Amino acid sequence: ATLVPRAVLGVSALLSVSLSLSGACWSAALWLQLQECGLAAALPPSLRAALLHTPLLELLGRDAPLAQAVARALQLTGVLLVPEADRGAALQRLPPRFRARLLQRGLHAELPERLSELLRPWESGPGYLRVSPLEEAIPTLGGG
C-alpha cells in the first residue's frame, strides 16, 4: 500500500532537483557579478561615490546629500501626518522637483538602475539578464 504514486514521487524529485540546480546557477551568476563589481555596483553612482570616497564630515554637512535626504524624509513625514483633506495644500509647500517625484507613477524611477532593470522586460535589458541561443553563447557550435 503506497501513499503516493511513483509518478508523483518522480515528478516531485525532478522538480526539486531542477529548482535546486536553477537556484545554484543564479547564485553562481550573482556571486560572479559581486566578485567583479561588489555590492556597491547596485547603488546609484552618487550614493556609491559618497560611500566610497567622501569623508564622514562632508557626508554630515548641511549641503551634503545625506543631510538633504534626511530633510526630505522629514518633509515627507510632515505631509503624511496631515489629514487627507489638507494633503494637497501640504504638497504645494514642498519643493517642485520633490513634489513631482512624489506624484509620479511607479517607484522604478527611484530605484537604483540595476534594480530598476529587473522590473523591465528582460529581453530588452542588459545582457546578463537575457537568455541567448546556444550558438551565440558558444560560437564554435554555430559552425564558424
N, C-alpha and C positions, 0 to 999 in steps of 0.2 A: 504494500500500500504506500504509494508515493503521494506526498502532499503537493508537490509542484512538478508539472510535466518536464521532461528532459528538454524539450524545445524551448520552454520559457527559461530554464536554467542556462541553456546555451546562449540564447539571445542576451540574457542579463549579463553573463560573463563577457560576451563580446562587447557589449555596450560599456561595461566597466573598464575593460582594457583599452578600448578606443578613447574614452574620455580621459583616462589616465595618460595615455600617450599624447593626446592633444594638449592637455594641461602641461605636460613636460616640455613639449615643443614651444608653447607660448612662454613658459617660464625661461627656457633657454634663450629665446629671442630677446626677451626683456632683459635678462642678465647680460647678454652681449651688448645690448644698447646702453645699459648702465655702465658697463666696463669702458665703453668708448666715450660716452658723454657725461656720465654722472647724473644724479638726480636733479641737479641744478639746471640741466638742459630743458626740463619740462616747465621751468619758470619763465615768466616774461623777461625779456632782456634787461629792462630797467631794474626789476627786483633781483635778478641774478647778479647784475653789476653791483647793486647796493650790498648784497650779502657777501660777495666775494672780494670786493675792492674798496669799500667805503668804511672808514673808521667809525666806531660806535658814536663818538661825539658828534660827527656830522649827521649820522642817522637820526639822532635825537634832537637836532636843531630845529628851530621854528619853521624854516622853509624846507626842511627835509621831507622826502616823500612819505616816510613813516609817520611823521607828525601830521602831515596833510591827510593821510589815510585815517588816522585816529580822529582828526577834526571832522572829516566827512562821516565817519561812523557815529559820532556824537550828534551831528546834524540829522542824520537818518533816524537815530533813536528818538530825537525830538519830534520828528514828523510822524513816526509810528505811534507815539503816545497821544497825539492829537485825535479827538473824536473823528470818525469817518466823515461827518458832515462838514468839518472845517479843514479836512486834509488838503483840498485844492488850494486854499489860501496859504497853508503852511508850505506847500510845494513851491508856490510862487516866490517865496522868500529865499529859496535855495539858489545857488549859482546856476546860470542857464545850462552849462555843459553837464553838470552833475544831475540836474533835473531831467535833462534829455536822456541820460544814461539810465536813470531810474524808470523812465516811462517807456523805454524801447522794449520791443517784444523779444523774449528769449534771453537766456543767460549766456549763450555761447560766446557772445562778444566780450563778456567779462572774464571768460576762462583763459588760461594760458593757451597759446596757439596749439601746442601738442595735444592738449586735452580737447580743444575745440575740434581738431581734426578727426577725433574718434566719433564725434557726433554727425559729421557729414558723411555722404556716401563714400565708401572706401575705394570704389573703382576709379574715382577722380582724385583721390587723396595721394599722400606720399607713397613711394614705392614699398616701404616696409609694411604697409597695410594691404597692398594688393597681392592677389594670387596670380602668378604669371604662368603661362603654359610651360610645360617641362622643357620644350625645345628652347625657349628664351632663357630659362634658368641655367640650363646646361647646353651650351652651344654645340658641343660635339654630337648631341643626339639629333640635331637638325640636318645632319648630312654634310655640314660645311666644314 
